[in-house]
Amino acid sequence: MAKPGKCEHAFKIIKSDTTLILWNCNMCHSGPHWYIYECARCKLKTCKPCSEKARA
């Protein structure tokens, strides 16, 4: 997934209640994570450090 061009990111946290659904960060590819930050506008999924970088 390509990084969005000009999105004013609005991240919300998504949590997994099971071991069946885990996420990897779309920016640094770390993971698997039990929770991930997803932009409500462009659906970019990032870890906590990358979500802070993307807002800046």
Secondary structure, DSSP 4 states (H G I P E B T S, - for coil): -PPPSS----EEEEE-SSSS--B--TTT----BSEEEEETTT--EE-HHHHHHHH-
